[in-house]
């Protein structure tokens, strides 16, 4: 016997906010609090800028789980 599977929808689900635009959140963080969030893989950066971001991150927070050698 096949019984249709009914998915229960939580009534609180409609109260959750929409997913934020991450670039807008980053922009607001910089403009309001001077907090910069940037990935070393951001295609808007050139090679020198990506290397600077990587080196800065490693200096402040370690090598990010990457092992050399």
Buried (B, 14 or more C-beta within 10 A) or exposed (E): EEEEEEEEEEEEEEEEEEEEEEEEEBEEEEEEEEEEEBEBEEEEBEEEEBEEBBEEBEEEEEEEEEEEE
